[in-house]
């Protein structure tokens, strides 16, 4: 009976059967996700905190992060003290107003300070922003 089928027909049948099976599984177990995909209200959720931050402020924070990375490399080599480096690098960027961006930089500084063996808090770093 199966000798009348070619290999191409066999693989076509297996492919169709697999597609029908996967469509069934998707429809059966993921109906909410399918509704979300095909709903007309499917707009990406925007984080309101970032809507008002100008692009140049993002660029400045990125520059500061790079400078701090280089600064921490200098600290680990022993070229400069961490406290001095932070005051030197953070003071020119004290005009960054966004608390979200500042806290991101503060978290980065805290984690880098832990790597070099110095424990500090975000509050201490906030005072260094002022210069």
DSSP file (Angstrom, degrees, kcal/mol; ACC not computed):
  #  RESIDUE AA STRUCTURE BP1 BP2  ACC     N-H-->O    O-->H-N    N-H-->O    O-->H-N    TCO  KAPPA ALPHA  PHI   PSI    X-CA   Y-CA   Z-CA
    1    1 A X    >         0   0    0      0, 0.0     3,-1.1     0, 0.0     4,-0.1   0.000 360.0 360.0 360.0 -46.4    0.0    0.0    0.0
    2    2 A X  G >   +     0   0    0      1,-0.2     3,-1.4     2,-0.2     0, 0.0   0.600 360.0  80.6 -77.6  -9.0    2.7    2.5    0.9
    3    3 A X  G 3  S+     0   0    0      1,-0.3    -1,-0.2     3,-0.0     0, 0.0   0.684  83.2  63.6 -70.4 -15.2    4.8    1.5   -2.1
    4    4 A X  G <  S+     0   0    0     -3,-1.1     2,-0.3     2,-0.1    -1,-0.3   0.619  89.5  85.2 -81.4 -12.3    2.6    3.7   -4.3
    5    5 A X  S <  S-     0   0    0     -3,-1.4     2,-0.2    -4,-0.1    -3,-0.0  -0.691  71.4-141.2 -92.1 141.2    3.8    6.8   -2.4
    6    6 A X     >  -     0   0    0     -2,-0.3     4,-2.2     1,-0.1     5,-0.1  -0.527  27.0-110.1 -90.5 166.3    6.9    8.6   -3.3
    7    7 A X  H  > S+     0   0    0      1,-0.2     4,-2.7     2,-0.2     5,-0.2   0.877 119.3  56.0 -63.5 -36.6    9.3   10.1   -0.7
    8    8 A X  H  > S+     0   0    0      1,-0.2     4,-2.1     2,-0.2    -1,-0.2   0.914 108.4  46.7 -62.8 -42.6    8.3   13.6   -1.8
    9    9 A X  H  > S+     0   0    0      2,-0.2     4,-2.3     1,-0.2    -1,-0.2   0.889 111.7  52.2 -65.8 -38.9    4.6   12.8   -1.1
   10   10 A X  H  X S+     0   0    0     -4,-2.2     4,-2.4     2,-0.2    -2,-0.2   0.944 111.9  44.4 -61.7 -49.0    5.6   11.2    2.3
   11   11 A X  H  X S+     0   0    0     -4,-2.7     4,-2.5     1,-0.2    -1,-0.2   0.848 111.6  53.9 -67.9 -33.0    7.6   14.3    3.4
   12   12 A X  H  X S+     0   0    0     -4,-2.1     4,-2.5    -5,-0.2    -1,-0.2   0.922 110.2  47.6 -64.1 -43.3    4.8   16.6    2.2
   13   13 A X  H  X S+     0   0    0     -4,-2.3     4,-2.6     2,-0.2    -2,-0.2   0.928 112.6  48.1 -62.6 -45.7    2.3   14.7    4.3
   14   14 A X  H  X S+     0   0    0     -4,-2.4     4,-2.4     2,-0.2    -2,-0.2   0.903 112.0  50.4 -62.5 -41.6    4.5   14.8    7.3
   15   15 A X  H  X S+     0   0    0     -4,-2.5     4,-2.3     2,-0.2    -2,-0.2   0.922 112.3  46.2 -63.1 -44.6    5.1   18.5    6.9
   16   16 A X  H  X S+     0   0    0     -4,-2.5     4,-2.5     2,-0.2    -2,-0.2   0.911 112.6  50.5 -64.4 -42.2    1.4   19.2    6.6
   17   17 A X  H  X S+     0   0    0     -4,-2.6     4,-2.3     1,-0.2    -2,-0.2   0.897 110.8  49.2 -62.9 -40.2    0.6   17.1    9.6
   18   18 A X  H  X S+     0   0    0     -4,-2.4     4,-2.6     2,-0.2    -1,-0.2   0.909 110.9  49.8 -66.3 -41.5    3.3   18.9   11.6
   19   19 A X  H  X S+     0   0    0     -4,-2.3     4,-2.5     2,-0.2     5,-0.2   0.927 111.3  48.6 -63.2 -44.0    1.9   22.3   10.6
   20   20 A X  H  X S+     0   0    0     -4,-2.5     4,-2.2     1,-0.2    -1,-0.2   0.916 111.9  50.3 -61.7 -42.4   -1.6   21.3   11.6
   21   21 A X  H  X S+     0   0    0     -4,-2.3     4,-2.4     1,-0.2    -2,-0.2   0.931 112.3  45.8 -60.5 -47.5   -0.4   19.9   14.9
   22   22 A X  H  X S+     0   0    0     -4,-2.6     4,-2.6     2,-0.2    -2,-0.2   0.862 110.9  52.5 -68.5 -35.4    1.5   23.2   15.7
   23   23 A X  H  X S+     0   0    0     -4,-2.5     4,-2.6    -5,-0.2     5,-0.2   0.924 110.8  48.9 -63.6 -42.7   -1.4   25.4   14.7
   24   24 A X  H  X S+     0   0    0     -4,-2.2     4,-2.5    -5,-0.2    -2,-0.2   0.938 112.0  47.9 -60.5 -47.4   -3.6   23.3   17.1
   25   25 A X  H  X S+     0   0    0     -4,-2.4     4,-2.8     2,-0.2     5,-0.3   0.918 113.2  48.0 -61.5 -44.1   -1.1   23.6   19.9
   26   26 A X  H  X S+     0   0    0     -4,-2.6     4,-2.0     1,-0.2    -1,-0.2   0.934 115.2  44.5 -63.5 -46.1   -0.7   27.4   19.4
   27   27 A X  H  < S+     0   0    0     -4,-2.6    -1,-0.2    -5,-0.2    -2,-0.2   0.857 118.1  44.9 -66.5 -34.3   -4.5   27.9   19.2
   28   28 A X  H  < S+     0   0    0     -4,-2.5     3,-0.3    -5,-0.2    -2,-0.2   0.904 125.9  25.3 -76.9 -42.7   -5.1   25.7   22.2
   29   29 A X  H  < S+     0   0    0     -4,-2.8    -3,-0.2    -5,-0.2    -2,-0.2   0.578 125.4  41.1-105.1 -10.7   -2.4   26.9   24.6
   30   30 A X     X  +     0   0    0     -4,-2.0     4,-1.6    -5,-0.3    -1,-0.2  -0.221  62.2 132.8-130.8  46.6   -1.7   30.5   23.6
   31   31 A X  H  > S+     0   0    0     -3,-0.3     4,-2.1     1,-0.2     5,-0.1   0.875  75.0  52.8 -67.8 -35.5   -5.0   32.2   22.8
   32   32 A X  H  > S+     0   0    0      1,-0.2     4,-2.1     2,-0.2    -1,-0.2   0.913 109.0  49.0 -65.8 -42.3   -4.3   35.3   24.8
   33   33 A X  H  > S+     0   0    0      1,-0.2     4,-2.0     2,-0.2    -1,-0.2   0.880 110.4  51.2 -65.1 -36.7   -1.0   35.9   23.1
   34   34 A X  H  X S+     0   0    0     -4,-1.6     4,-2.1     2,-0.2    -1,-0.2   0.898 108.4  51.8 -67.0 -39.6   -2.7   35.5   19.7
   35   35 A X  H  X S+     0   0    0     -4,-2.1     4,-1.1     1,-0.2    -2,-0.2   0.902 109.5  50.2 -62.4 -40.4   -5.3   38.0   20.6
   36   36 A X  H  < S+     0   0    0     -4,-2.1     3,-0.3     1,-0.2    -1,-0.2   0.900 110.0  50.2 -63.7 -40.5   -2.6   40.5   21.6
   37   37 A X  H  < S+     0   0    0     -4,-2.0    -2,-0.2     1,-0.2    -1,-0.2   0.906 118.9  36.3 -65.0 -41.5   -0.8   40.0   18.3
   38   38 A X  H  < S+     0   0    0     -4,-2.1    -1,-0.2    -5,-0.1    -2,-0.2   0.442  91.5 108.2 -96.4   0.5   -3.9   40.5   16.2
   39   39 A X    ><  -     0   0    0     -4,-1.1     3,-0.9    -3,-0.3    -3,-0.0  -0.486  68.3-135.7 -77.2 149.8   -5.6   43.2   18.2
   40   40 A X  T 3  S+     0   0    0      1,-0.2    -1,-0.1    -2,-0.1    -4,-0.1   0.649 101.1  67.1 -78.4 -14.5   -5.7   46.7   16.8
   41   41 A X  T 3   +     0   0    0      1,-0.1     2,-2.2     2,-0.0    -1,-0.2   0.247  65.5 126.2 -87.1  13.3   -4.8   48.1   20.2
   42   42 A X    <   +     0   0    0     -3,-0.9     2,-0.4    -5,-0.1    -1,-0.1  -0.473  30.2 149.4 -78.1  78.2   -1.4   46.5   20.1
   43   43 A X        -     0   0    0     -2,-2.2     2,-0.0     3,-0.0    -2,-0.0  -0.895  52.6-103.3-109.4 142.2    0.7   49.6   20.7
   44   44 A X        -     0   0    0     -2,-0.4     2,-0.4     1,-0.1    -1,-0.0  -0.360  35.8-115.4 -65.3 141.7    4.1   49.4   22.4
   45   45 A X        -     0   0    0     -2,-0.0     2,-0.4     1,-0.0    -1,-0.1  -0.641  29.9-150.3 -79.2 127.4    4.1   50.5   26.0
   46   46 A X        -     0   0    0     -2,-0.4     2,-0.8    -3,-0.0     3,-0.1  -0.784  13.8-126.1 -99.4 141.2    6.2   53.5   26.5
   47   47 A X    >>  -     0   0    0     -2,-0.4     3,-1.4     1,-0.2     4,-0.6  -0.793  17.3-152.5 -86.2 114.7    8.0   54.3   29.7
   48   48 A X  H >> S+     0   0    0     -2,-0.8     3,-0.7     1,-0.3     4,-0.6   0.756  87.8  68.4 -62.1 -25.7    6.9   57.8   30.7
   49   49 A X  H 34 S+     0   0    0      1,-0.2    -1,-0.3     2,-0.1     3,-0.2   0.819 104.1  42.6 -65.5 -28.6   10.0   58.5   32.6
   50   50 A X  H X4 S+     0   0    0     -3,-1.4     3,-0.7     1,-0.2    -1,-0.2   0.550  93.2  82.9 -94.4  -7.9   12.1   58.5   29.4
   51   51 A X  H << S+     0   0    0     -3,-0.7    -1,-0.2    -4,-0.6    -2,-0.1   0.848  95.8  41.2 -66.3 -34.0    9.7   60.5   27.2
   52   52 A X  T 3< S+     0   0    0     -4,-0.6     2,-0.6    -3,-0.2    -1,-0.2   0.455  87.7 105.1 -96.5  -0.3   10.8   63.9   28.5
   53   53 A X  S <  S-     0   0    0     -3,-0.7     5,-0.1    -4,-0.1    -3,-0.0  -0.711  71.3-128.2 -84.2 120.6   14.6   63.2   28.6
   54   54 A X    >>  -     0   0    0     -2,-0.6     4,-1.3     1,-0.1     3,-0.7  -0.288  14.7-120.0 -67.1 153.2   16.3   64.9   25.6
   55   55 A X  H 3> S+     0   0    0      1,-0.2     4,-2.3     2,-0.2     5,-0.2   0.851 111.3  60.1 -62.7 -35.5   18.6   62.9   23.4
   56   56 A X  H 3> S+     0   0    0      1,-0.2     4,-2.1     2,-0.2    -1,-0.2   0.823 101.3  54.9 -65.5 -27.4   21.6   65.1   24.2
   57   57 A X  H <> S+     0   0    0     -3,-0.7     4,-2.2     2,-0.2    -1,-0.2   0.889 106.7  50.5 -71.1 -37.7   21.2   64.2   27.9
   58   58 A X  H  X S+     0   0    0     -4,-1.3     4,-2.4     2,-0.2    -2,-0.2   0.919 110.5  50.5 -60.9 -42.7   21.4   60.5   27.0
   59   59 A X  H  X S+     0   0    0     -4,-2.3     4,-2.3     1,-0.2    -2,-0.2   0.901 109.7  49.8 -62.6 -40.6   24.6   61.2   25.0
   60   60 A X  H  X S+     0   0    0     -4,-2.1     4,-2.6     2,-0.2    -1,-0.2   0.896 110.4  49.6 -65.9 -39.4   26.1   63.1   27.9
   61   61 A X  H  X S+     0   0    0     -4,-2.2     4,-2.5     2,-0.2    -1,-0.2   0.892 110.1  51.3 -66.6 -38.7   25.3   60.2   30.3
   62   62 A X  H  X S+     0   0    0     -4,-2.4     4,-2.0     2,-0.2    -2,-0.2   0.914 110.8  48.6 -63.1 -41.8   26.9   57.7   27.8
   63   63 A X  H  X S+     0   0    0     -4,-2.3     4,-2.5     1,-0.2    -2,-0.2   0.916 111.1  50.5 -62.8 -43.3   30.0   59.9   27.7
   64   64 A X  H  X S+     0   0    0     -4,-2.6     4,-2.8     1,-0.2    -2,-0.2   0.903 107.8  53.0 -62.0 -41.0   30.1   60.1   31.5
   65   65 A X  H  X S+     0   0    0     -4,-2.5     4,-2.1     1,-0.2    -1,-0.2   0.910 110.4  47.6 -61.9 -41.1   29.8   56.3   31.7
   66   66 A X  H  X S+     0   0    0     -4,-2.0     4,-2.2     2,-0.2    -2,-0.2   0.921 112.2  49.5 -65.0 -42.6   32.8   55.9   29.3
   67   67 A X  H  X S+     0   0    0     -4,-2.5     4,-2.7     1,-0.2    -2,-0.2   0.899 110.8  50.0 -63.5 -39.8   34.8   58.4   31.3
   68   68 A X  H  X S+     0   0    0     -4,-2.8     4,-2.9     2,-0.2    -1,-0.2   0.887 107.8  53.5 -66.6 -37.3   34.0   56.7   34.6
   69   69 A X  H  X S+     0   0    0     -4,-2.1     4,-1.4     2,-0.2    -2,-0.2   0.929 112.6  43.8 -61.2 -44.5   35.0   53.3   33.1
   70   70 A X  H  X S+     0   0    0     -4,-2.2     4,-1.9     2,-0.2    -2,-0.2   0.899 113.0  53.3 -65.3 -40.6   38.4   54.8   32.1
   71   71 A X  H  X S+     0   0    0     -4,-2.7     4,-2.2     1,-0.2    -2,-0.2   0.898 106.9  50.3 -62.7 -41.3   38.6   56.5   35.5
   72   72 A X  H  X S+     0   0    0     -4,-2.9     4,-2.3     1,-0.2    -1,-0.2   0.816 106.7  55.6 -68.9 -28.0   38.1   53.3   37.3
   73   73 A X  H  X S+     0   0    0     -4,-1.4     4,-1.4    -5,-0.2    -1,-0.2   0.908 108.5  48.4 -66.0 -40.3   40.8   51.7   35.2
   74   74 A X  H  X>S+     0   0    0     -4,-1.9     5,-2.3     1,-0.2     4,-0.8   0.893 111.0  51.1 -64.2 -39.5   43.1   54.5   36.4
   75   75 A X  H ><5S+     0   0    0     -4,-2.2     3,-0.8     1,-0.2    -2,-0.2   0.918 107.9  51.2 -64.5 -43.3   42.0   53.8   40.0
   76   76 A X  H 3<5S+     0   0    0     -4,-2.3    -1,-0.2     1,-0.3    -2,-0.2   0.805 108.8  51.7 -67.2 -27.4   42.7   50.1   39.8
   77   77 A X  H 3<5S-     0   0    0     -4,-1.4    -1,-0.3    -5,-0.1    -2,-0.2   0.657 116.8-116.7 -78.6 -15.3   46.2   50.9   38.4
   78   78 A X  T <<5S+     0   0    0     -3,-0.8    -3,-0.2    -4,-0.8    -2,-0.1   0.605  78.9 125.2  91.2  13.0   46.8   53.2   41.4
   79   79 A X  S   <S+     0   0    0     -5,-2.3     2,-0.3     1,-0.2    -4,-0.2   0.790  78.8   7.9 -74.0 -27.9   47.2   56.4   39.3
   80   80 A X  S    S-     0   0    0     -6,-0.6    -2,-0.2    -9,-0.1     2,-0.2  -0.984  80.9-101.3-151.8 154.0   44.5   58.3   41.2
   81   81 A X     >  -     0   0    0     -2,-0.3     4,-2.5     1,-0.1     5,-0.2  -0.548  31.3-125.0 -78.1 147.1   42.3   57.9   44.3
   82   82 A X  H  > S+     0   0    0      1,-0.2     4,-2.6     2,-0.2     5,-0.2   0.902 109.4  51.8 -60.4 -43.4   38.7   56.8   43.6
   83   83 A X  H  > S+     0   0    0      1,-0.2     4,-2.2     2,-0.2    -1,-0.2   0.918 112.0  46.1 -61.6 -44.5   37.2   59.8   45.5
   84   84 A X  H  > S+     0   0    0      1,-0.2     4,-2.4     2,-0.2    -1,-0.2   0.908 112.2  50.9 -64.6 -42.3   39.3   62.3   43.6
   85   85 A X  H  X S+     0   0    0     -4,-2.5     4,-2.5     1,-0.2     5,-0.2   0.919 109.9  50.1 -62.1 -43.2   38.5   60.6   40.3
   86   86 A X  H  X S+     0   0    0     -4,-2.6     4,-3.0     1,-0.2     5,-0.4   0.919 111.8  46.8 -64.0 -43.3   34.8   60.7   41.0
   87   87 A X  H  X S+     0   0    0     -4,-2.2     4,-1.5     1,-0.2    -1,-0.2   0.904 113.7  49.8 -64.1 -38.9   34.8   64.3   41.9
   88   88 A X  H  < S+     0   0    0     -4,-2.4     4,-0.5    -5,-0.2    -2,-0.2   0.885 119.7  35.4 -65.4 -40.2   36.8   65.1   38.8
   89   89 A X  H  < S+     0   0    0     -4,-2.5     4,-0.3    -5,-0.2    -2,-0.2   0.845 119.8  45.1 -86.7 -35.6   34.5   63.2   36.5
   90   90 A X  H >< S+     0   0    0     -4,-3.0     3,-1.5    -5,-0.2    -3,-0.2   0.846  97.8  70.2 -80.0 -34.0   31.1   63.8   38.0
   91   91 A X  G >< S+     0   0    0     -4,-1.5     3,-1.6    -5,-0.4    -1,-0.2   0.876  95.1  52.4 -56.5 -44.1   31.4   67.6   38.7
   92   92 A X  G 3  S+     0   0    0     -4,-0.5     3,-0.3     1,-0.3    -1,-0.3   0.697 110.2  51.4 -66.2 -14.3   31.2   68.7   35.0
   93   93 A X  G X  S+     0   0    0     -3,-1.5     3,-1.8    -4,-0.3    -1,-0.3   0.124  70.4 114.1-106.9  20.2   28.0   66.6   34.5
   94   94 A X  T <   +     0   0    0     -3,-1.6    -1,-0.2     1,-0.3    -2,-0.1   0.587  64.5  72.7 -70.4  -6.7   26.1   68.1   37.5
   95   95 A X  T 3   +     0   0    0     -3,-0.3     2,-0.7    -4,-0.1    -1,-0.3   0.452  64.8 112.8 -85.5   0.5   23.6   69.6   35.1
   96   96 A X    <   -     0   0    0     -3,-1.8    -3,-0.0     1,-0.2     6,-0.0  -0.644  45.3-178.6 -72.3 114.8   22.1   66.2   34.3
   97   97 A X        +     0   0    0     -2,-0.7     2,-0.3     4,-0.0    -1,-0.2   0.738  42.1 104.7 -92.5 -25.4   18.7   66.6   35.8
   98   98 A X     >  -     0   0    0      1,-0.2     4,-2.3     2,-0.1     5,-0.2  -0.415  54.1-157.8 -68.4 121.4   17.0   63.3   35.3
   99   99 A X  H  > S+     0   0    0     -2,-0.3     4,-2.6     1,-0.2     5,-0.2   0.833  93.0  58.2 -64.6 -31.9   16.9   61.2   38.5
  100  100 A X  H  > S+     0   0    0      2,-0.2     4,-1.6     1,-0.2    -1,-0.2   0.936 110.1  41.4 -64.3 -46.6   16.6   58.1   36.4
  101  101 A X  H  > S+     0   0    0      2,-0.2     4,-2.1     1,-0.2    -2,-0.2   0.900 114.8  51.5 -69.5 -40.3   19.8   58.7   34.6
  102  102 A X  H  X S+     0   0    0     -4,-2.3     4,-2.8     1,-0.2    -2,-0.2   0.915 108.9  50.1 -62.9 -42.4   21.6   59.8   37.7
  103  103 A X  H  X S+     0   0    0     -4,-2.6     4,-2.5     1,-0.2    -1,-0.2   0.858 108.1  54.5 -67.5 -31.9   20.6   56.8   39.7
  104  104 A X  H  X S+     0   0    0     -4,-1.6     4,-1.9     2,-0.2    -1,-0.2   0.930 111.2  44.3 -63.0 -44.8   21.8   54.6   36.8
  105  105 A X  H  X S+     0   0    0     -4,-2.1     4,-2.6     2,-0.2    -2,-0.2   0.907 112.2  53.4 -64.7 -41.4   25.2   56.2   37.0
  106  106 A X  H  X S+     0   0    0     -4,-2.8     4,-2.6     1,-0.2    -2,-0.2   0.909 108.4  49.3 -60.9 -42.1   25.2   56.0   40.8
  107  107 A X  H  X S+     0   0    0     -4,-2.5     4,-2.4     2,-0.2    -1,-0.2   0.894 110.3  51.2 -64.0 -38.8   24.5   52.3   40.6
  108  108 A X  H  X S+     0   0    0     -4,-1.9     4,-2.4     2,-0.2    -2,-0.2   0.929 111.1  47.8 -62.1 -44.5   27.3   51.9   38.2
  109  109 A X  H  X S+     0   0    0     -4,-2.6     4,-2.6     2,-0.2    -2,-0.2   0.913 110.4  51.5 -64.2 -43.0   29.7   53.7   40.5
  110  110 A X  H  X S+     0   0    0     -4,-2.6     4,-2.0     1,-0.2    -1,-0.2   0.925 111.8  46.9 -60.4 -44.6   28.6   51.7   43.5
  111  111 A X  H  X S+     0   0    0     -4,-2.4     4,-1.6     1,-0.2    -1,-0.2   0.897 113.4  47.8 -67.4 -38.1   29.2   48.4   41.7
  112  112 A X  H  X S+     0   0    0     -4,-2.4     4,-1.4     2,-0.2    -1,-0.2   0.876 109.8  53.2 -68.0 -36.3   32.6   49.6   40.4
  113  113 A X  H  <>S+     0   0    0     -4,-2.6     5,-3.0     1,-0.2     4,-0.4   0.882 106.6  52.7 -65.7 -37.0   33.6   50.7   43.9
  114  114 A X  H ><5S+     0   0    0     -4,-2.0     3,-0.9     3,-0.2    -1,-0.2   0.879 104.6  56.9 -64.4 -36.1   32.7   47.3   45.2
  115  115 A X  H 3<5S+     0   0    0     -4,-1.6    -1,-0.2     1,-0.3    -2,-0.2   0.857 109.1  44.7 -63.3 -34.5   35.0   45.7   42.6
  116  116 A X  T 3<5S-     0   0    0     -4,-1.4    -1,-0.3     2,-0.2    -2,-0.2   0.450 123.9-104.3 -91.6   1.6   37.9   47.8   43.9
  117  117 A X  T < 5S+     0   0    0     -3,-0.9     2,-0.5    -4,-0.4    -3,-0.2   0.647  80.4 123.5  93.1  15.1   37.1   47.0   47.5
  118  118 A X      < -     0   0    0     -5,-3.0     2,-0.5    -6,-0.2    -1,-0.3  -0.943  49.2-147.7-113.1 127.2   35.6   50.3   48.6
  119  119 A X        +     0   0    0     -2,-0.5     2,-0.3    -3,-0.1    -9,-0.0  -0.810  30.2 155.6 -95.6 128.5   32.1   50.4   50.0
  120  120 A X        -     0   0    0     -2,-0.5     2,-0.2   -10,-0.2    -6,-0.1  -0.956  31.3-128.5-145.3 161.8   30.1   53.5   49.3
  121  121 A X     >  -     0   0    0     -2,-0.3     4,-1.6     1,-0.1     5,-0.1  -0.689  26.5-113.7-110.8 165.6   26.4   54.4   49.0
  122  122 A X  H  > S+     0   0    0     -2,-0.2     4,-2.2     1,-0.2     5,-0.1   0.822 116.3  60.5 -66.1 -29.8   24.4   56.2   46.4
  123  123 A X  H  > S+     0   0    0      2,-0.2     4,-1.5     1,-0.2    -1,-0.2   0.906 103.3  49.6 -63.5 -41.6   23.9   59.1   48.8
  124  124 A X  H  > S+     0   0    0      1,-0.2     4,-1.0     2,-0.2    -1,-0.2   0.891 110.8  49.9 -64.0 -38.2   27.6   59.6   49.0
  125  125 A X  H  X S+     0   0    0     -4,-1.6     4,-1.0     1,-0.2     3,-0.3   0.867 103.2  60.2 -69.6 -34.9   27.9   59.7   45.3
  126  126 A X  H >X S+     0   0    0     -4,-2.2     3,-0.6     1,-0.2     4,-0.6   0.886 102.9  52.4 -58.2 -38.1   25.0   62.2   45.0
  127  127 A X  H >< S+     0   0    0     -4,-1.5     3,-0.6     1,-0.2     4,-0.3   0.818 103.7  57.6 -68.2 -28.3   27.1   64.6   47.1
  128  128 A X  H >< S+     0   0    0     -4,-1.0     3,-0.8    -3,-0.3    -1,-0.2   0.730  92.5  69.0 -73.8 -20.6   30.0   64.1   44.6
  129  129 A X  H << S+     0   0    0     -4,-1.0    -1,-0.2    -3,-0.6    -2,-0.2   0.834  94.3  57.7 -63.3 -30.0   27.8   65.3   41.7
  130  130 A X  T <<        0   0    0     -3,-0.6    -1,-0.2    -4,-0.6    -2,-0.2   0.688 360.0 360.0 -77.1 -17.0   27.8   68.7   43.2
  131  131 A X    <         0   0    0     -3,-0.8    -3,-0.1    -4,-0.3    -2,-0.1   0.452 360.0 360.0 101.3 360.0   31.6   68.9   43.1
